[in-house]
């Protein structure tokens, strides 16, 4: 069994992060822009500005790297391929999307319909991101023991 290839985790993770960022851009600029603006206005909160967007972009790249690291970590047990990538995506989706959104619904921060849409959208995002990033990832070959010279 090879070691985790950190360079490939980062490369695949950055690709996965790019996929997540593209999905989030489409979601927030076109799909839920109006309901999000209404929800922020109803709570006397300002619109999301450039500084916050910059942080979210970096967080999405970090999430992509974490996603591909998880894929690399479970790959020896589950095998390489799309099934393992989807398993990693499901775990990341639970912790990064479902768990925090349940809190948002319980606190009434955003309408349940919008929150549900965002959460389901996130599942599609992380699955696509995992599939893309997993295609980049390859393990380093296992180092063999030195051979004795006779």
C-alpha positions in Angstrom: 0.0 0.0 0.0 1.4 3.4 -1.0 1.6 6.5 1.0 -0.7 9.4 0.5 0.6 11.6 -2.3 0.4 15.1 -0.8 1.1 16.8 -4.1 -1.7 15.0 -5.8 -4.0 15.7 -2.8 -3.3 19.4 -3.2 -3.7 19.3 -7.0 -6.9 17.2 -6.9 -8.1 19.3 -4.0 -7.6 22.6 -5.8 -9.6 21.2 -8.8 -12.3 20.0 -6.4 -12.3 23.4 -4.8 -12.6 25.1 -8.2 -15.7 22.9 -8.9 -17.2 23.9 -5.5 -16.5 27.6 -6.1 -18.1 27.5 -9.6 -21.2 25.8 -8.1 -21.4 28.3 -5.2 -21.0 31.2 -7.7 -23.9 29.9 -9.8 -26.0 29.1 -6.7 -25.5 32.5 -5.0 -25.6 34.8 -8.0 -28.5 33.2 -9.9 -30.4 30.6 -8.0 -30.9 32.0 -4.5 -29.7 35.6 -4.8 -33.2 37.1 -4.2 -34.3 35.0 -1.3 -30.9 35.4 0.4 -31.1 39.2 0.0 -34.6 39.2 1.4 -33.5 37.0 4.4 -30.5 39.3 5.1 -32.6 42.4 4.8 -35.3 40.9 7.1 -32.6 40.4 9.8 -31.0 43.9 9.3 -27.8 42.3 8.0 -25.7 43.8 5.2 -25.3 42.1 1.8 -22.3 39.8 1.6 -19.3 41.9 0.6 -16.0 41.3 -1.2 -14.1 40.5 2.0 -16.5 37.7 3.0 -16.6 36.4 -0.6 -12.8 36.2 -0.6 -12.9 34.1 2.6 -15.6 31.9 1.2 -13.6 31.3 -1.9 -10.6 30.2 0.2 -12.8 28.0 2.4 -14.1 26.3 -0.7 -10.6 25.5 -1.9 -9.8 24.3 1.6 -12.9 22.1 1.5 -11.8 20.7 -1.8 -8.4 19.8 -0.4 -10.0 18.2 2.7 -12.3 16.2 0.4 -9.5 14.8 -1.7 -7.5 14.1 1.4 -10.4 12.1 2.8 -10.7 10.2 -0.6 -7.0 9.4 -0.4 -7.3 8.3 3.2 -10.2 5.9 2.6 -9.0 4.7 -0.8 -6.9 1.8 0.5 -9.9 0.3 2.3 -12.6 1.1 -0.3 -10.5 1.0 -3.5 -9.9 3.6 -6.1 -12.7 5.0 -8.2 -16.0 6.9 -8.3 -17.7 4.9 -5.5 -15.0 5.8 -3.0 -15.1 9.4 -4.2 -18.8 9.5 -3.6 -18.4 8.0 -0.1 -15.9 10.8 0.7 -18.3 13.4 -0.8 -21.1 12.1 1.4 -19.1 12.5 4.5 -17.9 16.0 3.6 -21.4 16.9 2.6 -22.8 15.8 6.0 -20.3 17.9 8.0 -20.0 20.9 5.7 -23.6 21.2 4.5 -26.2 19.2 6.4 -25.0 19.7 10.0 -24.6 23.5 9.8 -27.8 24.0 7.8 -29.9 22.1 10.4 -28.7 24.8 12.8 -29.7 27.6 10.4 -33.2 26.1 10.1 -33.6 25.6 13.8 -32.6 29.2 14.5 -34.8 30.5 11.7 -31.9 32.2 10.0 -33.0 31.3 6.5 -36.3 29.9 5.2 -36.4 26.1 5.2 -37.1 25.9 1.5 -34.0 27.9 0.6 -31.9 26.1 3.1 -33.0 22.7 1.7 -32.3 23.8 -1.8 -28.8 25.0 -0.8 -28.1 21.7 1.0 -29.2 19.5 -1.9 -27.2 21.7 -4.3 -24.2 21.2 -2.0 -24.5 17.4 -2.4 -24.3 17.7 -6.2 -21.4 20.1 -5.8 -19.3 17.9 -3.6 -20.0 14.7 -5.6 -18.9 16.5 -8.8 -15.9 17.9 -7.0 -14.9 14.5 -5.5 -15.2 12.8 -8.9 -13.1 15.5 -10.5 -10.4 15.6 -7.8 -10.3 11.8 -7.5 -9.3 11.6 -11.2 -6.2 13.7 -10.4 -5.2 11.8 -7.3 -2.8 8.8 -7.5 -0.9 7.2 -4.7 2.8 7.1 -4.5 4.1 3.7 -5.1 5.1 1.7 -2.0 8.7 1.7 -1.3 10.2 -1.8 -1.5 12.8 -3.1 0.9 16.4 -2.8 -0.4 17.6 -6.0 -2.0 20.6 -7.7 -0.5 23.6 -7.8 -2.8 25.4 -11.2 -2.9 
